[in-house]
Amino acid sequence: MNHRSSGSLTLRKAIIGFSNHKTVEGLTERSVDSYKRDLEQWAAYAGDIEVAQITKQDIEAYLFYLRTEYVPHRFGGDTRALSPKTLRNI
């Protein structure tokens, strides 16, 4: 059965599909959750935009925000900036 939509693909729907795909590929639940959490955080920043409308500048603006303005909320209250490794992973 084919359930393709004739409309556009929103970022939130794409995140669900991507997460499902990564689960089917055999990634661990922890890895899939990590991808999903990072992408949902981006969606919260960008809004539920259409995937076809996402530009390189949109992604760069988000990474700039993470480097300069974002304040992490970690267990234990640590609010240090994200590490370069974390930013590369995102």
GITADA-V456237 format. One record per backbone hydrogen bond with DSSP energy under -0.5 kcal/mol. CO is the residue of the C=O (numbers start at 1). NH is the residue of the N-H. If there is no record, write none. Layout:
BEGIN
co-><CO | CO>
nh-><NH | NH>
END
This chain:
BEGIN
co-><1 | 8 | 9 | 10 | 11 | 12 | 13 | 14 | 15 | 16 | 17 | 18 | 19 | 20 | 21 | 22 | 22 | 23 | 28 | 29 | 30 | 31 | 32 | 33 | 34 | 35 | 36 | 37 | 38 | 39 | 40 | 41 | 42 | 43 | 47 | 49 | 50 | 51 | 55 | 56 | 57 | 58 | 59 | 60 | 61 | 62 | 63 | 64 | 65 | 65 | 70 | 72 | 74 | 75 | 78 | 83 | 84 | 85 | 86>
nh-><3 | 10 | 51 | 14 | 15 | 16 | 17 | 18 | 19 | 20 | 21 | 22 | 23 | 24 | 25 | 26 | 27 | 26 | 32 | 33 | 34 | 35 | 36 | 37 | 38 | 39 | 40 | 41 | 42 | 43 | 44 | 45 | 46 | 47 | 49 | 11 | 53 | 54 | 59 | 60 | 61 | 62 | 63 | 64 | 65 | 66 | 67 | 68 | 69 | 70 | 72 | 74 | 77 | 78 | 74 | 87 | 88 | 89 | 90>
END
